[in-house]
Amino acid sequence: DAERDPRKHWQKVQAVFPAHTGPKLLVGCQLGGRSARACQLLEAHGYSQLVDYTAGWGGQRDGAGRVVLPGWAESKLPVGGGTRFSDLLKRK
């Protein structure tokens, strides 16, 4: 299954979100580092309509743990009510 084989997961991502089509993809993670790497991977595979939510869900913090850039949750941005990414992948 896709959880154990990254190639299958990637094939599903490409099926749900074809490169060069549709709206921008918002890419995020907990703190921002993995989403930046994900955007690099997506760009290498022809995706150009990408937005990296740099602060991530939990926000970027300095060495003392203070919030430097508020994350999605602290910014009170919408959550829930939409389609989960994992559910989209199950459709293909």
C-alpha positions as MATLAB code, in Angstrom:
seq = 'DAERDPRKHWQKVQAVFPAHTGPKLLVGCQLGGRSARACQLLEAHGYSQLVDYTAGWGGQRDGAGRVVLPGWAESKLPVGGGTRFSDLLKRK';
ca = [
       0.000    0.000    0.000;
       0.984    3.658   -0.386;
       1.977    4.084    3.246;
       4.756    1.520    2.859;
       5.808    2.285   -0.696;
       6.635    5.967   -1.363;
       6.410    5.407   -5.137;
       2.769    4.389   -4.859;
       2.069    7.381   -2.647;
       3.710    9.660   -5.231;
       1.626    8.112   -8.034;
      -1.539    8.875   -6.085;
      -0.444   12.458   -5.445;
       0.166   12.937   -9.172;
      -3.228   11.424  -10.003;
      -5.103   13.713   -7.598;
      -3.003   16.829   -8.273;
      -1.608   16.714  -11.816;
       1.316   19.058  -12.473;
       0.636   22.194  -14.521;
      -3.094   22.164  -13.880;
      -5.541   23.560  -11.400;
      -5.124   26.063   -8.626;
      -2.111   26.585   -6.416;
      -1.242   23.884   -3.921;
      -0.780   25.009   -0.334;
       1.896   22.840    1.263;
       2.364   22.791    5.019;
       3.667   20.724    7.910;
       4.074   21.192   11.660;
       7.031   23.606   11.724;
       7.770   24.465    8.085;
      10.890   22.448    7.241;
       9.265   19.409    5.655;
       6.911   21.528    3.564;
       9.891   23.396    2.100;
      11.468   20.067    1.109;
       8.134   18.868   -0.279;
       7.885   21.991   -2.446;
      11.388   21.339   -3.775;
      10.376   17.784   -4.678;
       7.166   18.951   -6.321;
       9.016   21.622   -8.326;
      11.505   18.996   -9.511;
       8.521   17.042  -10.891;
       7.015   19.953  -12.818;
       4.779   21.606  -10.251;
       4.924   25.388  -10.354;
       1.733   26.566   -8.626;
       2.976   26.014   -5.051;
       2.646   27.959   -1.834;
       4.818   26.883    1.084;
       3.177   27.830    4.364;
       6.557   28.577    5.885;
       5.452   28.825    9.507;
       3.718   25.458    9.429;
       0.895   24.470   11.738;
       2.690   25.205   14.995;
       4.775   28.226   13.994;
       8.476   28.866   13.729;
      10.313   29.329   17.006;
      13.690   30.654   18.034;
      16.232   28.798   20.162;
      14.399   29.816   23.344;
      11.081   28.464   22.070;
       9.523   31.871   21.418;
       7.255   32.202   18.401;
       9.065   34.030   15.621;
       6.417   33.482   12.961;
       2.920   32.378   14.018;
       1.687   29.132   12.560;
      -1.629   28.255   10.989;
      -3.271   27.463   14.342;
      -2.105   30.647   16.117;
      -3.107   32.737   13.106;
      -6.693   31.493   13.534;
      -6.836   30.274    9.936;
      -9.660   27.884    9.027;
      -9.393   24.235    9.967;
     -11.657   21.286    9.312;
     -14.747   21.130    7.189;
     -12.833   20.334    4.018;
     -11.616   17.183    2.370;
      -8.705   15.474    4.062;
      -5.654   14.843    1.907;
      -5.634   11.170    2.893;
      -9.250   10.872    1.711;
      -8.332   12.385   -1.654;
      -5.613    9.807   -2.101;
      -8.038    6.975   -1.360;
     -10.248    8.040   -4.298;
      -7.697    7.183   -6.969;
];
